[in-house]
Amino acid sequence: MTIRRAMRLLPVIPSILLLLLFLLAPVAWSFYASFTDAGLTGKAAKDPQWVGAENYLRMFSDDSFPLSAWLTLVFVAASAVLGQNILGLLIALLMTRSGTVVSSLVGTAVVAAWVLPEIVAAFAAYAYFNRDGTLNQMVGMVGIEGPDWLYSFPLVAIILANTWRGTAFSMLVYRAALADVPRDISEAALMDGARGWQRLTFITLPLIRGSITTNLMLITLQTLAVFTLIWVMTAGGPANASTTLAVLAYQEAFKFGDIGYGTAVASVLILLGMIFGAIYVRLLRERRP
Amino acid sequence: MTTRALRAQLRKTSTTSGGSSRSRARLWANIALAVVGVCFVAPLLWLLLAAVDPQAGYQTQVPSSPSIANFAAVLNPELLFRPLANSLWLSAGTAVVNLLAAVLAAYPLSRYQSRFNKPFMYTVLFGTSLPVTAIMVPVYGLFVQLQLLDSMAATIFFMATTTLPMAIWMTKNFMDSVPVELEEAAWMDGASAMAALRTIVLPLMRQGLGVVFIFVFIQAWGNFFVPFILLLSPDKQPAAVSIFSFFGQHGAIAYGQLAAFSILYSVPVLLLYTLVSRGMGNSFALSGAVKG
């Protein structure tokens, strides 16, 4: 490799510097700080001490971490893998056979929830699930007195809210994918007498399976990182009943001032992201040699 | 009989026999979609109605005496204009830094073959999957160490970096679609690579650059968590944070104003999104981002 050829790569340097300083350094610092007793204020902030794996051991003796890990799993599985993914696919499928006016109106409604700034979406969801909110008004119309969702069923509320907020992404991915499915193939199946469900499972879904895996990876990563929605709606409460790992890391670090333990929780989340990210990159590489 | 003729005949029989069942399927699809649409609109309805209702609560109701009092109440420098100006600075700054770095990086990656390209692009793609929320605790620690806390510029550079992987990936894809022959002519005439980039490539991909700019701008405009952690003084905070701190304290009495503020703050991104999706279609903008 000559110097001239190396010179050509010079313009990449600003990007590399930014990524090193603001992405790689925080990740490295996170893993380092998770082995210290770094604090937000006081002596532990100025001169953090090395404490070995203490923070990680604490995760398993502490009640809040296992609960939080479980809540995160339920939150991701219910709101992303089931909620956003299935609903997004369903909407996209329905759109292939509905009228254009209906489909563009509904598309706009679904996308609106997604394009709004997250804090606005969070406020709207907060009002909606409030004791006096719209949901209970609608439930009240059929004569049932609705519960205080945010207090009695906080996990259900944030799952529904995140499904509402994020379905647009899956819908757009699946609309693009279904547009690429040759019409002839599904129609030929129709002639063979393949019933709707069979056609879906044996023909359509296998054809868009690449999009399904990509979508699942991306929405899982997005949902792992959801903070604002939960913070505004329930702030992780009541009594940690909706504290996902992202919220727990924030609380430990900034509410209780324990940066060391906070970064340990954050490191677990980063590791999870890395695992999913590695699988995602692998899948894309296999598809495009 | 050829397959094509067979297919045509099959299609004919299917339209005659399956005509009514097909239109029935269409009706059910329309009904099902309408139900979904109503469910998605419902939470937003409160926002719209409460904004014009001076007596708004958490209930969705048609205002008894609709007025623009809520909008008038939030339209003041302290509450609305300064936070919005901060949001604009933050988002535009982020988008500019991001686009500059992404264009510079994408050019050699798109134009020169090198063993460095593929590993770099996959590392960048890997970077898109890091949960930004998770690195906020370490970023805070890092900013304290480097004394960058409460700095607008540092926040801009950080936000630009979080969207940089996606921006590089998108920019390179857009750049790949600009034919290289035009530049080769410019090189023959003695133009440098940077001159060719500026005068030939960028003008030809300005639509793509617009998509990347708006994509980054929308993300920065709506970002709450990053400025919430990194910007401390109220006079630097963008609308996302000021709305949270103001209504976190006064929300219990000012639902209508909260809704009015939310709408005013959301309008710019709604317009920008419409611009992108109208201009080139959802699937196009998204395929640049997702399909890679």
HADDOCK unambig.tbl for C-alpha pairs under 7 A between the chains (distance, minus, plus):
assign (segid A and resid 8 and name CA) (segid B and resid 108 and name CA) 6.43 0.50 0.50
assign (segid A and resid 9 and name CA) (segid B and resid 108 and name CA) 5.94 0.50 0.50
assign (segid A and resid 11 and name CA) (segid B and resid 104 and name CA) 4.99 0.50 0.50
assign (segid A and resid 11 and name CA) (segid B and resid 105 and name CA) 5.48 0.50 0.50
assign (segid A and resid 12 and name CA) (segid B and resid 104 and name CA) 6.08 0.50 0.50
assign (segid A and resid 12 and name CA) (segid B and resid 105 and name CA) 4.01 0.50 0.50
assign (segid A and resid 14 and name CA) (segid B and resid 101 and name CA) 6.01 0.50 0.50
assign (segid A and resid 15 and name CA) (segid B and resid 101 and name CA) 5.35 0.50 0.50
assign (segid A and resid 15 and name CA) (segid B and resid 102 and name CA) 6.87 0.50 0.50
assign (segid A and resid 15 and name CA) (segid B and resid 105 and name CA) 6.44 0.50 0.50
assign (segid A and resid 18 and name CA) (segid B and resid 161 and name CA) 6.00 0.50 0.50
assign (segid A and resid 19 and name CA) (segid B and resid 161 and name CA) 6.09 0.50 0.50
assign (segid A and resid 22 and name CA) (segid B and resid 158 and name CA) 5.79 0.50 0.50
assign (segid A and resid 22 and name CA) (segid B and resid 161 and name CA) 6.44 0.50 0.50
assign (segid A and resid 26 and name CA) (segid B and resid 135 and name CA) 6.35 0.50 0.50
assign (segid A and resid 26 and name CA) (segid B and resid 138 and name CA) 5.25 0.50 0.50
assign (segid A and resid 26 and name CA) (segid B and resid 139 and name CA) 5.29 0.50 0.50
assign (segid A and resid 26 and name CA) (segid B and resid 142 and name CA) 6.65 0.50 0.50
assign (segid A and resid 27 and name CA) (segid B and resid 135 and name CA) 6.49 0.50 0.50
assign (segid A and resid 29 and name CA) (segid B and resid 138 and name CA) 6.22 0.50 0.50
assign (segid A and resid 30 and name CA) (segid B and resid 138 and name CA) 5.02 0.50 0.50
assign (segid A and resid 91 and name CA) (segid B and resid 33 and name CA) 6.83 0.50 0.50
assign (segid A and resid 94 and name CA) (segid B and resid 29 and name CA) 5.36 0.50 0.50
assign (segid A and resid 94 and name CA) (segid B and resid 33 and name CA) 6.87 0.50 0.50
assign (segid A and resid 97 and name CA) (segid B and resid 26 and name CA) 5.64 0.50 0.50
assign (segid A and resid 97 and name CA) (segid B and resid 29 and name CA) 6.53 0.50 0.50
assign (segid A and resid 98 and name CA) (segid B and resid 26 and name CA) 5.18 0.50 0.50
assign (segid A and resid 98 and name CA) (segid B and resid 29 and name CA) 5.35 0.50 0.50
assign (segid A and resid 98 and name CA) (segid B and resid 30 and name CA) 5.25 0.50 0.50
assign (segid A and resid 99 and name CA) (segid B and resid 30 and name CA) 6.73 0.50 0.50
assign (segid A and resid 102 and name CA) (segid B and resid 30 and name CA) 6.47 0.50 0.50
assign (segid A and resid 106 and name CA) (segid B and resid 33 and name CA) 6.70 0.50 0.50
assign (segid A and resid 106 and name CA) (segid B and resid 34 and name CA) 6.76 0.50 0.50
assign (segid A and resid 106 and name CA) (segid B and resid 37 and name CA) 4.76 0.50 0.50
assign (segid A and resid 109 and name CA) (segid B and resid 37 and name CA) 6.01 0.50 0.50
assign (segid A and resid 109 and name CA) (segid B and resid 40 and name CA) 6.03 0.50 0.50
assign (segid A and resid 109 and name CA) (segid B and resid 41 and name CA) 5.82 0.50 0.50
assign (segid A and resid 110 and name CA) (segid B and resid 37 and name CA) 6.88 0.50 0.50
assign (segid A and resid 110 and name CA) (segid B and resid 40 and name CA) 5.88 0.50 0.50
assign (segid A and resid 115 and name CA) (segid B and resid 270 and name CA) 6.77 0.50 0.50
assign (segid A and resid 116 and name CA) (segid B and resid 266 and name CA) 6.07 0.50 0.50
assign (segid A and resid 117 and name CA) (segid B and resid 222 and name CA) 4.09 0.50 0.50
assign (segid A and resid 117 and name CA) (segid B and resid 266 and name CA) 6.38 0.50 0.50
assign (segid A and resid 118 and name CA) (segid B and resid 222 and name CA) 5.92 0.50 0.50
assign (segid A and resid 119 and name CA) (segid B and resid 224 and name CA) 6.59 0.50 0.50
assign (segid A and resid 119 and name CA) (segid B and resid 240 and name CA) 6.31 0.50 0.50
assign (segid A and resid 120 and name CA) (segid B and resid 262 and name CA) 5.76 0.50 0.50
assign (segid A and resid 124 and name CA) (segid B and resid 43 and name CA) 5.84 0.50 0.50
assign (segid A and resid 124 and name CA) (segid B and resid 44 and name CA) 6.31 0.50 0.50
assign (segid A and resid 124 and name CA) (segid B and resid 47 and name CA) 6.47 0.50 0.50
assign (segid A and resid 125 and name CA) (segid B and resid 43 and name CA) 6.21 0.50 0.50
assign (segid A and resid 127 and name CA) (segid B and resid 58 and name CA) 5.40 0.50 0.50
assign (segid A and resid 128 and name CA) (segid B and resid 43 and name CA) 5.46 0.50 0.50
assign (segid A and resid 130 and name CA) (segid B and resid 58 and name CA) 6.96 0.50 0.50
assign (segid A and resid 132 and name CA) (segid B and resid 58 and name CA) 5.79 0.50 0.50
assign (segid A and resid 132 and name CA) (segid B and resid 59 and name CA) 5.74 0.50 0.50
assign (segid A and resid 133 and name CA) (segid B and resid 58 and name CA) 5.04 0.50 0.50
assign (segid A and resid 133 and name CA) (segid B and resid 59 and name CA) 4.85 0.50 0.50
assign (segid A and resid 133 and name CA) (segid B and resid 60 and name CA) 6.99 0.50 0.50
assign (segid A and resid 134 and name CA) (segid B and resid 59 and name CA) 5.66 0.50 0.50
assign (segid A and resid 134 and name CA) (segid B and resid 60 and name CA) 5.58 0.50 0.50
assign (segid A and resid 164 and name CA) (segid B and resid 40 and name CA) 6.51 0.50 0.50
assign (segid A and resid 172 and name CA) (segid B and resid 283 and name CA) 6.85 0.50 0.50
assign (segid A and resid 176 and name CA) (segid B and resid 283 and name CA) 5.48 0.50 0.50
assign (segid A and resid 191 and name CA) (segid B and resid 10 and name CA) 6.86 0.50 0.50
assign (segid A and resid 221 and name CA) (segid B and resid 129 and name CA) 6.47 0.50 0.50
assign (segid A and resid 221 and name CA) (segid B and resid 131 and name CA) 6.58 0.50 0.50
assign (segid A and resid 225 and name CA) (segid B and resid 131 and name CA) 5.26 0.50 0.50
assign (segid A and resid 225 and name CA) (segid B and resid 132 and name CA) 6.71 0.50 0.50
assign (segid A and resid 225 and name CA) (segid B and resid 133 and name CA) 5.27 0.50 0.50
assign (segid A and resid 225 and name CA) (segid B and resid 134 and name CA) 6.81 0.50 0.50
assign (segid A and resid 227 and name CA) (segid B and resid 133 and name CA) 6.97 0.50 0.50
assign (segid A and resid 228 and name CA) (segid B and resid 225 and name CA) 6.70 0.50 0.50
assign (segid A and resid 246 and name CA) (segid B and resid 133 and name CA) 6.51 0.50 0.50
assign (segid A and resid 246 and name CA) (segid B and resid 134 and name CA) 6.20 0.50 0.50
assign (segid A and resid 250 and name CA) (segid B and resid 137 and name CA) 6.77 0.50 0.50
assign (segid A and resid 253 and name CA) (segid B and resid 137 and name CA) 6.79 0.50 0.50
assign (segid A and resid 262 and name CA) (segid B and resid 137 and name CA) 6.96 0.50 0.50
assign (segid A and resid 263 and name CA) (segid B and resid 137 and name CA) 6.21 0.50 0.50
assign (segid A and resid 263 and name CA) (segid B and resid 138 and name CA) 6.31 0.50 0.50
assign (segid A and resid 266 and name CA) (segid B and resid 134 and name CA) 4.92 0.50 0.50
assign (segid A and resid 266 and name CA) (segid B and resid 135 and name CA) 6.70 0.50 0.50
assign (segid A and resid 269 and name CA) (segid B and resid 134 and name CA) 6.11 0.50 0.50
assign (segid A and resid 270 and name CA) (segid B and resid 130 and name CA) 6.46 0.50 0.50
assign (segid A and resid 270 and name CA) (segid B and resid 131 and name CA) 6.46 0.50 0.50
assign (segid A and resid 270 and name CA) (segid B and resid 134 and name CA) 6.09 0.50 0.50
assign (segid A and resid 273 and name CA) (segid B and resid 129 and name CA) 6.25 0.50 0.50
assign (segid A and resid 273 and name CA) (segid B and resid 130 and name CA) 5.40 0.50 0.50
assign (segid A and resid 273 and name CA) (segid B and resid 131 and name CA) 6.09 0.50 0.50
assign (segid A and resid 274 and name CA) (segid B and resid 130 and name CA) 6.48 0.50 0.50
assign (segid A and resid 277 and name CA) (segid B and resid 126 and name CA) 5.45 0.50 0.50
assign (segid A and resid 277 and name CA) (segid B and resid 129 and name CA) 5.14 0.50 0.50
assign (segid A and resid 278 and name CA) (segid B and resid 126 and name CA) 6.53 0.50 0.50
assign (segid A and resid 281 and name CA) (segid B and resid 122 and name CA) 6.68 0.50 0.50
assign (segid A and resid 281 and name CA) (segid B and resid 125 and name CA) 6.84 0.50 0.50
assign (segid A and resid 281 and name CA) (segid B and resid 126 and name CA) 6.36 0.50 0.50
